[in-house]
């Protein structure tokens, strides 16, 4: 009887202990969920809960520890310690945490990569995230993944993919906020896809759906304003933007404010209200001090350049144009980087698929050998057949891989429109050439030129005609130059020719021949009748030295003097002690 009472007491004690542990574990889970729910809405409460959970860390099970680590990574990111946060998130991805915690960690990590413009790592992680998406049972997290995919693909200019995921999110979400985000990403994709048209009724419906999300609603309004500007309904665009400008300023989202200011500046510029256009252009630049390569800032410098030019303030005009050219090139470089990152991600995916295919072929070969081991003759024949098929597949995939490598190399080194070097590759080749000419004590000259009134060609006859003019210009200039001359497109309608082992007088003759050939281009083949001319600037290493930046700057200055002197001429750069640069018009000759 005594023993049975002791056994009963021990059993009751064990039961109560197990019950208390279970209750404590449930209490921790509730606290983790509470911290998750208030992490963005109540940071102080969130911090208190994490401190309390950290004190109880030894009592947490593995899954709860990983959950806590994820929330701590979020807290670090919220306080600006992104590198520490990224380290924790990567640790979680390599751990035994649940699929859901890993999925959420990867979501946050991709957001970091997008913010830091690390497109390559962002794309590789996004590919994994989309593969994991069907395994996630939580609808909220699934929709977060779709929203992130739509946002990321839109940011790198892959708008068709962005539209696909935005449509998918819009179709399956029941949450009002996520529905608003889906519509915002959807119309962003449609707006920047040239073969699709934005339906004004649908976009107005989207704005109404985002009435509690001022950032999304006003971003959609900017698309409406841009459509008004494209349709030359400038008053409508201006009225819409000014109506909501105070609401936009109150949300303090810099990118949206910059977009509003720049569009207002554009409406005033096109209405010839240059004072107000300059005012909003300057406001755009001041506000975007940390995001200088956005399209709004670039456009603002362009407006200031034209305004200063019209007011004959040439120093301000030159300063604005230099800043515009610099930022526009940075913007183009960033777009190129995004495109290259996407091509690289596709290439890696293709390479992975190739490896899987080859592994599958090897497995098939082994299975075939085993299955045919009983019939020696048949086995030999099948092995030969499989080897031939494997070889053909290998050759096929190797050919595809070679083409992909070749395409990536072309994108990295050549201008897609004209086929000559782009600025990045030109810089590498030119630097090597300068080094060689300097060590060999050889002459070296530089010619820079850009097309006169090229913007009016685009405006009057369309961008297709402008592209035709650029290609024809390159074609006639290549016929004039030597095979070892280095020809590059530096940006827009600006070109450069580096002439190794060439005296400046010979370079001036080449420039004159190019100028004459450009002037003689017959434009009727483009479907329009117009005149193409160009302004040239020339310098050499004896005058400007063997530093590439100095050579380009001096040649550009000479080209600018050609512009100021009436265009369609060449100018040889001279040093400052000479009273003024020698102007070379179409009648110039060397004696």
matplotlib code that plots the C-alpha trace (Angstrom):
import matplotlib.pyplot as plt

x = [0.0, 2.9, 4.6, 1.5, 1.0, 4.6, 4.1, 1.0, 2.8, 5.6, 3.2, 1.2, 4.5, 5.7, 2.3, 2.2, 5.8, 5.0, 1.9, 3.8, 6.6, 3.9, 2.2, 5.5, 6.3, 2.9, 3.5, 6.8, 5.1, 2.4, 5.1, 7.0, 3.7, 3.0, 6.5, 6.0, 2.7, 4.0, 7.5, 6.7, 3.8, 5.2, 9.0, 9.3, 7.0, 8.8, 12.1, 10.8, 9.4, 12.7, 14.6, 12.3, 12.6, 16.4, 16.5, 14.5, 16.5, 17.7, 14.1, 13.3, 13.1, 15.1, 12.2, 11.5, 15.2, 15.3, 12.1, 13.7, 16.9, 14.7, 13.0, 16.4, 17.6, 14.5, 15.3, 18.9, 17.7, 15.1, 17.8, 20.1, 22.5, 21.9, 25.2, 24.7, 21.1, 22.2, 24.7, 22.0, 19.6, 22.2, 22.9, 19.2, 19.2, 22.0, 20.4, 17.7, 15.0, 11.5, 10.7, 8.5, 11.3, 13.8, 11.3, 10.7, 14.5, 15.1, 12.3, 14.1, 17.5, 16.2, 14.8, 18.3, 19.8, 17.2, 17.9, 21.7, 21.2, 22.9, 20.9, 22.9, 22.6, 19.0, 18.1, 19.8, 17.9, 14.6, 14.9, 15.3, 12.4, 10.0, 10.9, 10.1, 6.8, 4.5, 5.8, 4.7, 1.2, 0.8, -1.2, 0.1, 3.7, 3.0, 1.5, 4.5, 6.7, 4.6, 4.6, 8.4, 8.9, 6.7, 8.6, 12.1, 11.5, 10.0, 13.1, 15.4, 13.3, 11.8, 8.3, 6.7, 7.8, 6.7, 3.3, 3.0, 3.5, 1.4, -1.5, -1.0, -1.0, -4.1, -5.9, -5.3, -5.0, -8.0, -6.0, -6.8, -3.3, -1.8, -4.5, -3.4, 0.3, -0.7, -2.5, 0.4, 3.0, 0.7, 0.2, 3.9, 4.6, 2.0, 3.1, 6.7, 5.8, 5.7, 3.2, 0.6, -1.7, -2.9, -6.7, -7.7, -10.8, -8.8, -6.0, -8.7, -10.2, -6.7, -6.2, -9.6, -8.5, -5.3, -7.2, -5.6, -2.2, -1.1, 2.3, 0.8, -2.2, 0.0, 2.5, -0.4, -1.4, 2.1, 1.3, -1.9, 0.0, 2.6, -0.2, -1.5, 2.0, 2.3, -1.0, 0.1, -2.7, -0.2, -2.8, -4.5, -1.2, -0.2, -3.5, -3.4, 0.1, -0.3, -3.6, -1.8, 1.7, 1.1, -0.2, 2.9, 5.2, 3.5, 4.3, 8.0, 8.8, 11.7, 11.4, 7.7, 8.4, 11.2, 8.9, 6.2, 8.6, 10.2, 6.9, 5.7, 9.0, 8.4, 4.8, 6.0, 8.9, 6.7, 4.4, 7.4, 7.0, 10.8, 10.9, 8.6, 10.2, 13.6, 12.1, 10.8, 13.8, 16.0, 13.6, 13.9, 17.8, 17.8, 15.4, 17.2, 20.6, 20.9, 19.3, 21.0, 20.6, 16.8, 15.2, 13.5, 16.9, 18.4, 15.4, 15.7, 19.3, 18.2, 15.5, 17.9, 20.4, 17.8, 16.5, 20.0, 20.8, 17.6, 18.6, 22.1, 23.6, 26.2, 28.2, 25.1, 24.0, 27.4, 27.4, 23.8, 24.7, 27.8, 25.8, 23.0, 25.5, 27.3, 24.1, 22.5, 25.5, 25.3, 21.7, 22.5, 25.3, 22.8, 20.3, 23.1, 24.1, 20.5, 20.3, 23.6, 22.6, 19.4, 21.4, 23.9, 21.1, 19.5, 22.9, 23.4, 20.0, 20.8, 24.1, 22.3, 19.8, 22.6, 24.3, 21.0, 20.5, 24.0, 23.5, 20.2, 21.9, 24.6, 21.9, 20.1, 23.3, 24.0, 20.4, 20.7, 24.0, 22.4, 19.2, 21.1, 23.8, 22.1, 22.3, 25.9, 25.3, 22.3, 24.1, 27.0, 24.7, 22.7, 25.8, 27.2, 23.8, 23.6, 27.2, 26.4, 23.2, 25.2, 27.9, 25.3, 23.6, 26.9, 27.8, 24.3, 24.5, 28.1, 27.0, 24.2, 26.6, 29.1, 26.4, 25.3, 28.9, 29.4, 26.1, 27.1, 30.6, 28.9, 26.6, 29.6, 31.8, 29.8, 27.0, 23.9, 22.7, 25.8, 28.0, 31.1, 32.7, 30.7, 32.1, 33.3, 35.2, 36.5, 38.1, 39.9, 41.2, 42.1, 44.0, 46.1, 46.7, 47.8, 50.2, 51.8, 52.1, 53.6, 56.3, 57.0, 57.1, 54.5, 52.0, 48.4, 45.3, 41.7, 38.7, 35.4, 32.2, 28.4, 25.5, 24.1, 20.4, 20.0, 17.2, 15.1, 15.6, 14.1, 11.4, 10.4, 10.9, 10.8, 13.4, 13.6, 14.8, 17.2, 18.6, 19.0, 20.9, 23.3, 24.0, 24.6, 27.0, 29.0, 29.0, 30.4, 33.0, 34.3, 34.8, 37.1, 39.2, 41.9, 41.4, 43.4, 41.5, 39.4, 35.9, 33.3, 29.9, 30.3, 26.5, 23.5, 24.8, 28.4, 31.3, 35.0, 37.8, 41.3, 44.0, 47.3, 50.5, 48.7, 49.9, 47.3, 47.4, 46.5, 43.8, 42.4, 42.2, 40.4, 38.0, 37.4, 36.7, 34.3, 32.5, 32.2, 31.0, 28.3, 27.2, 26.8, 24.6, 21.5, 18.6, 15.8, 16.3, 15.0, 11.7, 12.4, 14.4, 16.7, 20.3, 22.8, 25.9, 28.3, 30.7, 34.2, 37.0, 40.6, 43.6, 46.7, 49.0, 51.6, 49.1, 47.0, 49.2, 48.7, 45.9, 42.6, 40.3, 42.4, 42.5, 38.7, 38.1, 40.2, 38.7, 35.2, 36.1, 37.2, 34.0, 32.0, 33.8, 32.7, 29.2, 29.5, 31.1, 28.1, 28.3, 29.3, 33.0, 36.1, 38.2, 41.8, 42.3, 45.1, 46.7, 45.6, 48.5, 47.2, 44.6, 41.9, 41.4, 41.9, 38.5, 38.4, 35.3, 34.4, 36.9, 39.9, 43.0, 46.5, 49.4]
y = [0.0, 2.3, 1.5, 2.1, 5.5, 6.5, 5.4, 7.5, 10.6, 10.2, 9.8, 12.9, 14.9, 13.8, 14.6, 18.1, 18.7, 17.7, 19.9, 22.9, 22.5, 22.2, 25.3, 27.2, 26.2, 27.4, 30.7, 31.2, 30.5, 33.1, 35.6, 35.0, 35.5, 38.7, 40.0, 39.1, 41.0, 44.2, 44.3, 47.2, 48.9, 49.1, 48.9, 49.5, 46.7, 44.5, 45.3, 44.4, 41.1, 40.1, 41.0, 38.8, 35.9, 36.3, 35.8, 32.6, 31.4, 28.2, 27.0, 27.4, 24.5, 24.5, 25.9, 28.7, 29.6, 30.0, 32.0, 34.3, 34.6, 35.7, 38.4, 39.6, 39.9, 42.0, 44.2, 44.7, 45.6, 48.0, 49.8, 50.1, 47.2, 45.5, 43.6, 41.9, 41.2, 39.6, 37.4, 36.0, 35.5, 33.5, 31.4, 30.6, 29.6, 27.1, 25.7, 23.1, 25.8, 25.1, 25.8, 28.8, 30.5, 29.9, 31.3, 34.5, 34.9, 34.7, 37.2, 39.7, 39.0, 39.6, 43.0, 43.9, 42.9, 45.0, 48.0, 47.7, 47.1, 43.7, 42.4, 39.2, 37.8, 39.0, 37.1, 33.9, 34.0, 35.0, 31.9, 29.7, 31.5, 31.0, 27.3, 27.0, 29.0, 26.0, 24.3, 27.2, 26.6, 30.0, 32.1, 35.4, 34.4, 33.1, 36.4, 38.2, 36.1, 37.0, 40.7, 40.6, 38.8, 41.4, 44.3, 42.8, 42.0, 45.5, 47.1, 45.2, 46.1, 42.6, 44.0, 41.0, 38.8, 41.5, 41.6, 37.8, 37.7, 40.9, 39.3, 36.1, 38.0, 40.0, 36.8, 35.0, 37.6, 38.5, 41.1, 44.8, 46.0, 43.2, 43.7, 47.4, 46.3, 43.9, 46.6, 49.1, 46.5, 45.5, 49.0, 49.8, 46.8, 47.7, 51.4, 50.5, 47.7, 49.4, 46.9, 47.2, 50.2, 51.4, 51.5, 54.8, 53.3, 50.4, 52.6, 54.8, 51.7, 50.7, 54.2, 53.8, 50.3, 52.0, 54.8, 53.7, 53.4, 56.9, 55.9, 53.3, 55.6, 58.5, 56.4, 55.3, 59.0, 59.7, 57.2, 59.0, 62.3, 60.8, 59.7, 63.2, 64.6, 62.1, 63.2, 66.9, 67.5, 69.5, 71.4, 68.1, 66.6, 69.7, 70.1, 66.4, 66.6, 69.9, 68.6, 65.8, 67.3, 68.1, 64.6, 63.1, 65.4, 64.4, 60.6, 61.5, 58.8, 60.4, 58.5, 59.4, 63.1, 63.2, 61.7, 64.3, 67.2, 66.1, 65.6, 69.0, 70.5, 68.7, 70.1, 73.7, 73.2, 72.1, 75.0, 77.3, 78.4, 78.2, 79.9, 77.3, 74.5, 75.5, 75.8, 72.3, 70.9, 72.3, 70.9, 67.5, 67.6, 68.8, 66.1, 63.3, 63.9, 60.2, 58.8, 61.0, 58.5, 58.4, 59.4, 62.4, 63.9, 63.3, 65.0, 67.9, 68.5, 68.3, 71.0, 73.2, 72.8, 73.9, 76.7, 78.1, 77.8, 79.7, 82.4, 82.6, 81.6, 79.4, 78.6, 77.3, 75.5, 73.7, 72.8, 71.3, 69.5, 68.0, 66.8, 65.5, 63.6, 62.1, 61.0, 59.8, 57.6, 56.2, 55.5, 53.6, 51.7, 50.7, 49.5, 47.5, 46.0, 44.9, 43.4, 41.7, 40.3, 38.9, 37.4, 35.9, 34.4, 32.9, 31.6, 30.0, 28.4, 27.1, 25.7, 24.0, 22.5, 21.2, 19.6, 17.9, 16.7, 15.2, 13.6, 12.1, 10.8, 9.1, 7.5, 6.3, 4.8, 2.9, 1.6, 0.5, -1.3, -3.2, -4.0, -5.4, -7.3, -10.7, -10.1, -9.4, -8.5, -6.3, -4.7, -3.7, -2.2, -0.2, 1.1, 2.4, 4.0, 5.7, 7.0, 8.5, 10.1, 11.4, 12.8, 14.6, 16.0, 17.2, 18.9, 20.4, 21.8, 22.9, 24.9, 26.5, 27.4, 28.9, 31.0, 32.2, 33.1, 34.9, 36.9, 38.0, 39.1, 41.1, 42.8, 43.7, 45.1, 46.4, 49.0, 47.1, 49.7, 50.7, 47.6, 49.7, 49.6, 50.8, 53.2, 50.6, 48.4, 51.5, 52.6, 49.3, 49.2, 52.9, 52.6, 49.7, 51.6, 54.8, 52.8, 51.2, 54.5, 56.2, 53.5, 53.3, 57.1, 57.1, 59.8, 59.3, 61.5, 61.6, 62.7, 63.4, 64.4, 64.4, 64.9, 68.4, 68.9, 65.2, 65.7, 67.5, 64.5, 62.2, 64.7, 65.4, 62.0, 59.5, 57.4, 54.8, 57.5, 58.7, 55.2, 55.0, 58.3, 57.0, 53.8, 55.6, 58.0, 55.1, 53.4, 56.4, 57.2, 53.6, 53.8, 56.8, 55.5, 52.9, 49.4, 49.9, 53.0, 52.5, 53.6, 53.9, 55.3, 57.1, 57.8, 59.1, 60.8, 61.3, 59.3, 59.0, 57.8, 56.9, 57.0, 55.3, 56.2, 59.2, 62.8, 65.5, 66.9, 63.5, 63.2, 66.5, 65.3, 62.1, 64.3, 66.5, 63.5, 62.2, 65.5, 65.8, 62.2, 62.7, 65.9, 64.0, 61.2, 60.9, 60.5, 59.5, 55.8, 56.6, 57.7, 61.4, 64.2, 65.9, 67.0, 65.3, 67.2, 66.8, 68.9, 67.6, 68.2, 66.9, 66.7, 64.6, 63.1, 65.9, 68.5, 66.7, 64.0, 60.2, 60.3, 59.1, 61.4, 64.5, 63.5, 63.1, 66.3, 68.4, 66.8, 67.3, 71.0, 71.4, 69.8, 72.1, 75.1, 73.7, 73.8, 77.3, 78.4, 77.3, 73.5, 71.3, 72.0, 70.7, 72.3, 71.4, 71.8, 74.2, 75.0, 78.0, 80.3, 80.6, 83.4, 81.1, 77.7, 77.3, 76.9, 74.5, 74.8, 72.8, 74.6, 73.9, 72.3, 71.3, 72.9]
z = [0.0, 0.9, -2.4, -4.4, -2.7, -3.5, -7.2, -7.4, -6.0, -8.5, -11.3, -10.3, -10.0, -13.5, -14.9, -13.4, -14.5, -18.1, -18.0, -16.8, -19.5, -22.2, -20.9, -20.7, -24.3, -25.5, -23.5, -25.4, -28.7, -27.9, -27.0, -30.3, -32.3, -30.4, -31.2, -34.8, -35.0, -33.5, -35.0, -37.4, -35.7, -32.1, -32.1, -28.3, -27.4, -30.0, -28.3, -24.8, -26.0, -27.7, -24.5, -22.5, -24.9, -25.0, -21.2, -21.6, -24.5, -22.8, -22.4, -26.2, -28.5, -31.8, -33.9, -31.4, -31.3, -35.1, -34.9, -32.3, -34.5, -37.4, -35.3, -34.0, -37.6, -38.3, -35.3, -36.5, -40.0, -38.5, -36.5, -39.6, -38.8, -42.1, -42.4, -39.0, -40.0, -43.3, -41.4, -39.2, -42.1, -44.0, -40.9, -40.8, -44.5, -43.8, -40.7, -39.9, -39.4, -40.8, -44.4, -43.3, -41.3, -44.1, -46.6, -44.6, -44.0, -47.8, -48.4, -46.1, -47.6, -51.1, -49.9, -48.7, -52.1, -53.9, -51.6, -52.1, -55.9, -55.6, -58.5, -59.1, -55.6, -55.4, -58.6, -57.5, -54.1, -55.9, -58.1, -55.0, -53.3, -56.2, -56.3, -52.6, -53.0, -53.6, -50.4, -48.2, -46.7, -45.2, -47.7, -46.3, -46.8, -50.3, -51.3, -49.8, -52.1, -55.1, -54.2, -53.8, -57.2, -58.9, -57.3, -58.0, -61.6, -62.2, -60.6, -63.0, -66.0, -66.6, -66.7, -68.4, -65.5, -63.0, -64.6, -64.4, -60.6, -60.0, -61.8, -59.8, -56.6, -57.6, -58.4, -55.2, -52.4, -50.2, -48.2, -49.1, -48.8, -50.9, -53.5, -53.6, -54.0, -56.8, -58.7, -58.2, -59.5, -62.3, -63.7, -63.2, -65.5, -68.0, -68.1, -69.0, -71.4, -74.8, -76.4, -73.7, -73.0, -69.7, -69.3, -67.6, -66.0, -64.6, -63.2, -61.5, -60.0, -58.7, -57.1, -55.3, -54.1, -52.6, -50.8, -47.5, -49.0, -49.9, -51.4, -53.7, -54.7, -55.5, -57.4, -59.6, -60.0, -61.5, -64.2, -65.0, -65.0, -67.4, -69.7, -69.7, -70.5, -73.4, -74.7, -74.3, -71.8, -69.6, -67.6, -66.6, -65.5, -63.6, -61.8, -60.7, -59.4, -57.5, -56.0, -54.2, -53.7, -50.0, -49.3, -51.0, -49.0, -45.7, -46.2, -46.5, -49.0, -50.9, -54.2, -54.6, -53.7, -56.3, -58.9, -58.2, -58.3, -61.5, -63.3, -62.2, -63.5, -66.8, -67.2, -66.5, -68.9, -71.7, -71.0, -71.3, -67.7, -67.1, -63.7, -62.1, -64.0, -62.7, -59.2, -59.2, -60.9, -58.2, -55.5, -57.2, -57.1, -53.4, -52.3, -54.2, -52.7, -51.7, -54.9, -57.7, -60.6, -60.6, -63.9, -62.2, -61.2, -64.7, -66.3, -63.9, -64.9, -68.6, -68.0, -66.2, -69.0, -71.7, -69.5, -68.9, -72.6, -73.5, -71.0, -72.5, -69.1, -70.8, -67.7, -65.9, -69.0, -69.4, -65.7, -65.9, -69.1, -67.6, -64.6, -66.9, -69.0, -66.0, -64.3, -67.5, -68.1, -64.6, -65.2, -68.4, -66.6, -63.9, -66.5, -68.2, -64.8, -64.2, -67.6, -67.2, -63.8, -65.3, -68.2, -65.7, -63.7, -66.8, -67.7, -64.3, -64.5, -68.0, -66.7, -63.8, -66.1, -68.3, -65.3, -64.3, -67.9, -68.0, -64.6, -65.8, -68.9, -66.8, -64.6, -67.7, -69.0, -65.8, -65.7, -69.3, -68.6, -65.7, -67.6, -70.6, -68.7, -69.5, -73.3, -74.3, -77.9, -77.3, -74.4, -76.6, -79.2, -76.7, -74.9, -78.3, -79.0, -75.6, -75.9, -79.3, -77.9, -74.9, -77.1, -79.3, -76.2, -74.9, -78.2, -78.3, -74.7, -75.2, -78.3, -76.4, -73.5, -76.0, -77.6, -74.1, -73.2, -76.5, -76.1, -72.6, -73.9, -76.6, -74.1, -71.9, -74.7, -77.6, -78.1, -79.0, -81.6, -83.5, -83.0, -81.9, -78.4, -75.4, -72.9, -70.4, -72.9, -74.7, -71.4, -70.9, -74.5, -74.6, -71.3, -72.7, -76.0, -74.1, -72.0, -75.2, -77.1, -74.1, -73.6, -77.4, -77.6, -80.4, -81.3, -80.3, -81.1, -80.0, -81.9, -80.1, -81.9, -81.4, -83.8, -84.1, -83.2, -82.7, -80.3, -83.0, -85.3, -82.6, -81.8, -85.4, -87.0, -84.2, -82.3, -85.1, -87.5, -84.8, -84.5, -88.3, -88.3, -85.5, -87.5, -90.8, -89.0, -87.7, -91.0, -93.0, -90.3, -90.2, -94.0, -93.4, -90.5, -90.2, -89.0, -85.9, -84.8, -81.7, -82.2, -79.3, -78.4, -75.1, -74.7, -76.6, -79.8, -78.4, -80.1, -79.7, -82.0, -80.5, -83.2, -82.1, -83.9, -85.5, -85.6, -84.8, -88.3, -89.7, -87.1, -88.1, -91.7, -90.6, -88.6, -91.6, -93.8, -91.2, -90.9, -94.7, -95.0, -92.3, -94.0, -97.3, -95.9, -98.0, -95.5, -97.9, -97.1, -93.6, -95.0, -94.1, -95.6, -93.1, -92.7, -90.5, -89.3, -86.4, -84.3, -83.8, -81.2, -81.6, -79.3, -79.0, -76.3, -76.9, -76.0, -73.4, -72.1, -71.8, -69.2, -70.8, -68.7, -69.7, -73.4, -73.4, -71.5, -73.8, -77.0, -75.5, -74.8, -78.4, -79.6, -77.4, -79.0, -82.4, -81.1, -79.9, -83.2, -85.3, -85.4, -88.4, -88.0, -86.3, -83.6, -82.5, -78.8, -77.9, -74.5, -72.5, -73.3, -76.9, -77.2, -78.6, -80.2, -83.9, -85.6, -88.5, -90.7, -93.7, -95.9, -93.6, -95.1, -94.1, -95.9]

ax = plt.figure().add_subplot(projection="3d")
ax.plot(x, y, z, "-o")
ax.set_aspect("equal")
plt.show()
